[in-house]
Amino acid sequence: MRGRFPCTFELACYVLYLVEILGLTQTEAAIIVGLNVGSVNHVVHRRRHPEAYPVPLPS
């Protein structure tokens, strides 16, 4: 499984919204979107999907 990144561009946008706009912790965002904390950390620090931008979760 090494080398596979389970986060899509869409999930990355949701993660950024939760962390940057709503002020949730990376752990809280990971639980909500169903990713592990390491994947969320990569998104927040722009190592993965650097072109992502905050987008609210669908209702």
Backbone bond lengths (Angstrom), bond angles and torsions (degrees), N, CA, C in turn:
res aa  C-N    CA-C-N  psi(-1)  N-CA   C-N-CA  omega(-1)  CA-C   N-CA-C  phi
1 M - - - 1.447 - - 1.525 110.62 -
2 R 1.293 118.04 -9.12 1.457 121.35 -179.08 1.519 110.95 -59.41
3 G 1.328 116.54 139.73 1.441 120.98 179.46 1.524 113.89 92.02
4 R 1.311 117.70 -5.64 1.462 121.75 179.32 1.524 108.74 -97.50
5 F 1.330 116.07 131.10 1.463 120.40 178.60 1.521 108.18 -113.05
6 P 1.330 118.47 112.67 1.456 122.07 -171.63 1.527 115.74 -76.05
7 C 1.306 117.96 2.57 1.459 120.73 -174.62 1.530 110.78 -99.20
8 T 1.313 116.03 122.83 1.461 120.98 176.34 1.532 109.26 -83.48
9 F 1.323 115.73 168.58 1.468 120.54 176.59 1.528 110.29 -58.42
10 E 1.333 116.06 -41.89 1.464 120.87 -179.46 1.534 111.54 -61.71
11 L 1.332 117.25 -45.36 1.467 120.09 177.79 1.525 110.71 -63.37
12 A 1.331 117.06 -37.55 1.460 120.76 178.82 1.531 110.25 -60.99
13 C 1.313 117.06 -40.76 1.468 120.72 178.46 1.526 111.13 -64.27
14 Y 1.332 116.39 -41.47 1.463 120.11 177.40 1.527 111.18 -63.55
15 V 1.325 116.29 -42.03 1.470 121.10 179.54 1.526 109.76 -59.97
16 L 1.313 117.26 -46.02 1.465 120.33 -179.70 1.523 111.39 -62.69
17 Y 1.312 117.29 -36.99 1.464 120.37 177.22 1.525 110.68 -63.56
18 L 1.319 115.90 -46.61 1.462 120.06 -178.29 1.522 112.25 -63.67
19 V 1.320 116.95 -40.91 1.469 120.93 -175.31 1.530 111.63 -83.93
20 E 1.331 117.06 -48.97 1.468 120.14 -173.39 1.529 113.64 -82.00
21 I 1.310 117.68 -36.07 1.461 120.81 -175.97 1.529 111.86 -93.76
22 L 1.327 116.41 -49.43 1.467 119.76 -177.81 1.533 113.28 -84.16
23 G 1.332 117.07 -16.46 1.461 120.38 177.69 1.519 114.75 78.50
24 L 1.324 117.85 19.72 1.462 120.16 177.00 1.527 109.85 -72.72
25 T 1.315 115.52 158.98 1.465 119.06 175.17 1.522 108.65 -76.60
26 Q 1.312 115.92 164.07 1.458 120.18 177.76 1.526 110.77 -62.51
27 T 1.307 116.88 -35.24 1.472 120.92 178.40 1.523 110.44 -64.85
28 E 1.328 117.15 -44.84 1.470 120.70 178.80 1.530 110.87 -62.91
29 A 1.330 116.73 -42.81 1.460 120.76 178.82 1.529 110.74 -63.25
30 A 1.324 116.77 -40.44 1.465 121.30 179.57 1.523 110.84 -60.94
31 I 1.314 116.91 -42.38 1.465 121.34 179.68 1.528 110.44 -64.29
32 I 1.311 117.03 -43.12 1.467 121.31 -176.97 1.526 112.09 -65.82
33 V 1.328 117.20 -43.94 1.473 119.28 -176.57 1.522 113.45 -91.77
34 G 1.332 117.72 -9.31 1.461 120.75 175.90 1.517 114.93 82.55
35 L 1.326 116.90 30.08 1.470 121.80 175.70 1.517 108.94 -112.01
36 N 1.332 116.11 166.56 1.460 116.47 173.48 1.526 108.75 -84.73
37 V 1.312 116.32 162.69 1.459 122.02 -174.07 1.530 111.42 -63.12
38 G 1.307 117.15 -33.61 1.466 120.20 178.97 1.517 111.68 -62.93
39 S 1.320 117.13 -40.91 1.458 120.84 178.08 1.523 110.94 -65.14
40 V 1.319 116.39 -41.55 1.469 120.43 177.30 1.525 110.12 -62.56
41 N 1.315 117.28 -41.73 1.464 121.49 178.96 1.522 111.08 -59.87
42 H 1.315 117.65 -41.98 1.463 121.13 178.66 1.526 111.28 -61.83
43 V 1.316 116.92 -38.11 1.464 120.83 179.30 1.530 110.27 -69.90
44 V 1.324 116.48 -47.94 1.463 120.83 -176.86 1.530 111.57 -60.95
45 H 1.315 116.99 -36.63 1.464 120.86 -179.83 1.524 112.79 -92.28
46 R 1.340 114.91 11.64 1.472 122.61 173.59 1.527 114.46 61.92
47 R 1.315 116.86 27.17 1.469 120.10 174.33 1.523 110.51 -81.24
48 R 1.326 115.72 -26.56 1.462 122.37 175.94 1.523 107.78 -124.23
49 H 1.287 116.02 141.56 1.466 122.47 -179.54 1.535 111.48 50.24
50 P 1.339 117.96 57.18 1.471 120.11 -178.40 1.525 112.77 -63.15
51 E 1.327 117.72 -18.25 1.454 121.21 -179.84 1.531 112.78 -86.70
52 A 1.335 117.50 -2.05 1.469 121.81 -178.55 1.523 110.65 -66.66
53 Y 1.316 114.66 153.53 1.463 122.14 178.98 1.527 108.22 -139.59
54 P 1.333 118.32 155.57 1.458 121.05 -176.66 1.534 112.77 -63.83
55 V 1.314 116.00 128.74 1.466 122.75 176.92 1.523 107.82 -135.40
56 P 1.352 117.17 131.26 1.471 119.43 179.48 1.535 111.21 -63.41
57 L 1.315 115.22 148.63 1.463 121.14 175.67 1.527 109.18 -66.77
58 P 1.334 117.19 146.01 1.461 119.13 176.82 1.538 110.49 -65.65
59 S 1.293 116.48 150.66 1.477 120.76 -177.53 1.507 112.20 -65.79
